Amino acid sequence: MAAYSHLDDVFKALGDPSRRVLLDSLNERNGQTLRELCSRLEMARQSVSKHLAVLEAANLVTTVRRGREKLHYLNAARINEIAERWITRYERDRVHALADLKRALEDTAVDRPSFVYTTYIKTTPERLWQALTEPAFTEAYWGITFDTDWTAGSPMSWLQRGVTIADAEQRVVESDPYRRLSYTWHTFTPELADALDFSDETRERLATEPRSKVTFDIEPLGDDQVKLTVVHDGLEPGGLTGSLISDGWPRVLANLKTLLETGETLPDRPASTRLASLGVTRS
């Protein structure tokens, strides 16, 4: 029992029906303000704030400020942790309800213009920055390396599956070492599409979608823990890129966390299995 005590706050948070309503509301439409969330519950604003505080403390909800507004997002990190611990040990039909919950939380980004994910890692801001920028790290947990000097405005090339992805619009947007890093997403070039064995239909869908941007916010917590929040903006609501990254980011970040905390990475899932689960067609 003690081995799983760090998940007690998750189960406690999920045990309250009002908090489940709030999670359902965010699952339907992510990035809501407190006022919007209050409309789903017949209770005072202060009471809703207390419920949200419990969900945030359990890392089931994360917040991002946009100007004067505080937006609330589902955070699949803890649900993903539960899934990694138990779902992979049993047949999926024996835990169908939990698997559905995990999938619903992780796939929400398909229906919203932004993807937000928060995780806590036992490391330092300096070490995490290395893991986000240095090829030896990114290759290990992501299978991708970057060619850039990591200064704001600089171009960047991606190397993935033996393919170099270069484009004038692939640039570093912000670079504040150990605190914040932001860059535009890669281009789905014909060479990358060939390497991923995408069908013509998939290529055409991706070609029509706008270029998105990812931001990493790093917040130190004490001497040996860091809060990492990943915000992926500029996604077309209902687009294929959003579907791909909503499946990919939880896995990448779980792999990053595992590498920094244990020195090892998670067993990989075949690309064909991951893409098929998203309805992505291949040649």
Disulfide bonds with the S-S distance in Angstrom:
none
